[in-house]
Amino acid sequence: MLEKLNKKSIKYKLRKRTIENLKKTLGLKGEGTKDSPIVIDDLGEVTVEISIVTKGIYFILKNLAISKLSIAGSQHVVIEECFIVDLEIIESSSITFRNNTILRIEQFLCRDCVYEDNSILEKEYTKLINNTRERRKFITIWIFLAFGILNTILTLNLSLYSILSPSTFIILIMGVFLSIGMTYLIYLRYQINKIPENKYVDFNIQEKSAFLKPLIRTL
């Protein structure tokens, strides 16, 4: 069922460059401000896949069947009364989820987000409130950082005794960039931890079978 649902999805990318076109195509209301948010509401029986990458633009998604919702580097988005199969939030803040049914959730570097009155599977709820996925990713990041630093040190030591070959030079550069990239991610987490924690209010914990009825209706 999930595979069929994903194949039938219409994809929308909500970015600054595409918003004006989408406003004309879908007849969207709102200007994207706090007092006049852009509203995507009730597209009928259509199932959508939505990607949001914006800052400073206010959105409301309402009454939608969403196969995949991806929110990255964004703020000021409200999602309410939607059925969401797969939710992914990366490096975002001030996102509100209210009265949704959500099958899968993965969040990374997200703070000051509010989950209120949502239906969710018990295993996803546990992972969400414990921030399990982010913790696991940062264990991997620390391992890659250690590997990158060790690789750089060993390669530099080798260069002291011989001229760097092209392959050794490439390995050195890879180690340096890997170390820089992982250090940047750790820095991001340190910075984002200064933002208030997410709020989790009044979840409705459901069994997996409870999610089949909305899926059947959208097929």
C-alpha positions in Angstrom: 0.0 0.0 0.0 2.7 2.5 0.9 4.5 1.8 -2.3 1.4 2.5 -4.3 0.7 5.6 -2.3 4.2 7.0 -3.0 3.9 6.3 -6.8 0.6 8.2 -7.0 2.0 11.3 -5.2 2.1 14.7 -6.9 5.3 16.5 -5.9 5.5 20.1 -4.8 8.7 22.0 -3.9 7.9 25.0 -1.7 10.8 27.4 -2.2 11.0 31.1 -2.8 11.5 30.6 -6.5 8.5 28.3 -6.9 6.0 29.9 -4.5 4.6 32.5 -6.9 4.0 29.9 -9.7 2.3 27.6 -7.2 0.1 30.4 -5.9 -1.2 30.9 -9.5 -1.4 27.1 -10.2 -3.2 26.1 -7.0 -4.9 29.4 -6.2 -3.1 29.6 -2.9 -4.2 32.2 -0.4 -1.9 34.4 1.7 1.2 36.5 1.2 3.6 34.4 3.3 3.7 36.8 6.3 2.9 36.2 9.9 -0.5 37.9 9.5 -1.2 36.4 6.1 0.4 32.9 5.8 0.3 31.0 2.6 -2.4 28.3 3.0 -2.5 24.9 1.2 -5.8 23.4 2.2 -7.8 20.4 1.0 -6.6 19.3 -2.5 -9.4 16.7 -2.6 -8.4 13.1 -3.2 -4.9 14.1 -4.5 -2.0 12.6 -2.6 1.0 14.9 -2.5 4.8 14.8 -1.7 5.9 18.2 -0.3 9.4 19.6 0.1 9.7 22.8 2.1 13.0 24.8 2.1 12.3 28.4 3.2 13.0 30.8 5.9 10.9 33.9 6.7 7.9 32.6 4.8 4.8 31.5 6.8 3.0 28.4 5.6 -0.1 26.4 6.7 -0.6 22.9 5.3 -4.1 21.6 6.2 -6.3 18.6 5.3 -3.8 17.0 3.0 -2.8 13.4 2.3 1.0 13.5 2.2 3.1 10.5 1.2 6.3 12.3 2.2 6.8 15.7 3.9 10.4 17.0 3.9 11.1 20.2 5.8 14.7 21.5 5.7 16.3 24.7 7.0 12.8 26.2 7.5 10.7 28.1 10.0 7.1 29.2 10.7 5.3 26.2 9.2 2.0 24.9 10.6 0.8 21.4 9.6 -2.6 20.4 10.8 -5.2 17.8 10.2 -3.1 16.0 7.6 -2.3 12.3 7.0 1.5 12.0 6.7 3.1 8.7 5.8 6.7 9.8 6.0 7.9 13.0 7.8 11.5 14.2 7.7 12.6 17.5 9.4 16.2 18.7 9.2 17.7 21.8 10.8 14.4 23.6 11.3 12.7 25.5 14.1 9.2 26.9 15.0 7.4 24.1 13.2 3.9 23.2 14.6 2.2 19.8 14.1 -1.4 19.8 15.2 -4.1 17.1 14.9 -2.2 15.0 12.3 -1.9 11.3 11.8 1.8 10.5 11.2 3.2 7.1 10.3 7.0 7.7 10.4 9.0 10.6 11.8 12.7 11.5 11.6 14.0 14.8 12.8 17.6 16.0 12.9 18.8 19.3 14.5 15.3 20.6 15.1 14.3 22.7 18.0 11.4 24.9 19.3 9.0 22.7 17.3 5.5 21.8 18.8 3.7 18.5 18.4 0.2 18.7 19.7 -2.7 16.2 19.6 -1.1 14.0 16.9 -1.8 10.3 16.3 1.4 8.2 16.1 2.7 4.7 16.4 4.2 3.9 19.8 7.6 3.0 18.5 7.8 6.3 16.6 6.6 8.2 19.7 9.4 6.7 21.8 12.1 7.5 19.2 10.7 11.1 18.8 10.6 12.2 22.4 14.0 10.6 23.2 15.5 12.1 20.0 16.8 8.6 19.3 17.6 9.1 15.6 19.6 12.3 16.2 21.6 10.7 19.0 22.5 7.8 16.7 23.5 10.1 13.9 25.8 12.0 16.1 27.5 8.8 17.3 28.2 8.1 13.7 29.4 11.7 13.2 31.8 11.4 16.1 33.2 8.2 14.6 33.7 9.8 11.2 35.3 12.8 12.8 37.8 10.5 14.7 38.5 8.7 11.4 39.0 11.9 9.5 41.5 13.3 12.1 43.3 10.0 12.4 43.6 9.7 8.6 44.9 13.3 8.3 47.6 12.7 11.0 48.8 9.4 9.5 49.0 10.9 6.0 50.9 13.9 7.3 53.3 11.7 9.1 53.8 9.7 6.0 54.6 12.8 4.0 57.5 13.7 6.4 59.3 10.6 5.2 58.4 10.7 1.5 57.1 12.9 -1.2 53.3 12.9 -1.4 52.0 10.8 -4.3 48.8 11.9 -6.0 46.8 9.2 -4.3 48.2 10.0 -0.9 47.4 13.7 -1.4 43.8 12.9 -2.3 43.5 10.8 0.9 44.9 13.7 2.9 42.4 16.1 1.3 39.5 13.7 2.0 40.6 13.4 5.6 40.8 17.1 6.0 37.3 17.8 4.4 35.8 14.9 6.4 37.1 16.4 9.6 35.9 19.9 8.7 32.4 18.6 7.7 31.9 16.6 10.9 33.2 19.4 13.1 30.7 21.8 11.4 27.8 19.4 12.2 28.8 19.2 15.8 29.1 23.0 15.9 25.6 23.2 14.5 24.2 21.0 17.2 25.9 23.1 19.8 24.3 26.3 18.4 20.9 24.8 17.9 20.9 23.5 21.5 20.7 27.1 22.6 17.1 27.2 21.1 14.3 26.0 23.4 13.5 22.2 23.3 10.7 20.8 21.3 7.3 20.4 23.0 5.3 17.2 22.8 1.7 17.5 24.0 -1.2 15.0 24.1 -0.2 12.3 21.6 -2.7 9.7 20.6 -0.7 6.4 20.5 -2.1 4.0 18.0 -1.5 0.5 16.7 -0.3 0.1 13.1 -3.7 -1.3 12.0 -5.4 2.0 12.8 -3.5 3.7 10.0 -4.7 1.3 7.3 -8.2 2.9 6.9 -6.9 6.4 5.8 -4.4 4.6 3.4 -7.2 2.6 1.8 -9.3 5.7 1.2 -6.4 7.5 -0.6 -5.7 4.6 -3.0 
